[in-house]
């Protein structure tokens, strides 16, 4: 964040002191705290590529897009049989379930 702020960007790292509501509570707190036209949410275990925000923002030139979710994957996919199976399930979730929901105009979970 410091590097982005030094470059003149309004970027804030928000951390709650309590866990009330768990993830839903954290998202609610973040939305109440956030300012600006665009809001990015990253889980604590996400390792996004450095250009993720630059890649994301271009999609919003289409005024019919109000939300964007990038596909994620396991960094340790090949570490063990367990992580290989977990990665396979995640692939299925994105390739089959999310694609079918999007194609049929249904809301998707994240």
N, C-alpha and C positions, 0 to 999 in steps of 0.2 A: 504494500500500500504506500509506503513512504516514497518510493520512486515515482509512482503515479501522481501522488499529491505534489511532489516537487516539480513535476512536469505541468502542473496547473489543472489536474483533473480532480473533480469532487468525488473521491473514493473514501469509503469508511469501512472499517472492520468493526462489526457489531458482535459483542459477546455478552450473553445474559449471565447473571450471577446465580439464578435459580433455574430449576428444570421443570417448573410448573407447566403442565400441558405437553411436556416432552417435545418431539419434533414439531407437532402442530402448534404448540405454544411458541416455539422458537420462530417459526414462520410468521405467526401472527405478530409477534414482537417486532420482527424485522420489517414487516409491511407497515406497521405503525410508525416505526423509526425512520424508514427510508424516505428520501426526498428525490425528486427528479422524475424525468419521463421514463427512464429505463432502469430496471432493477435486476441485478444478477444474484442468484442464490447458489451457493456451493456448499455441499456437505463437508464436514471436517475431514473426511477420508478421500475427497476428490483430489485428483492431480490433473487439473486441466492444462492443455497446452498453452504456451505463453500468448498465442494470438487468438484465444477463444472469444474474447469480447469483440475484437475487430471482425472476426468471422461472423459472429452472431448479429451484429448491428445492421449489416447489409440486408438481412431478411426483413427488417422492419420498414423498408421502403415500400413494401406491399402493405397497404393500409388494412387489408383483411386479416393480417397476422397480428395477434395480440399476445402470444406466448410462444416460446421456443424451448425445446428440450433437445439437447445433444445426446447422442448415443454414448454410453459408457461401457467400459470393459474391464476385465481383471488385469492388473499389472503382473500378477503372479500366476497366470493361467497354467503354465507348464511346471509349476513347482511340485505338484503332487496329484494323485488321482482325485482327491477331494476338490482341489481348485480347478482341475480340468472339468469335472462334472458341474461345478457351480458356474463356470464360464459357459458351458454348453447350455445350461438352463437360462442364463442371461441372454445368450444369443437367440434362443427360442423366443424369449419374451419380446425382444426388439424386432426380430425378423418376422415372426408370425403374428403375435398378439397385437403389438403396437401398429404394425402395418395394416392389419385387418380392421382395427378400431378406426384408424385414420381414414381408410378407404370407404368405410361405411358411415362416416360423419359422426362417430360416437366419441364421447369424452374418453380420454385415456388416463390411466393411473401412472404415478411416478413415484 
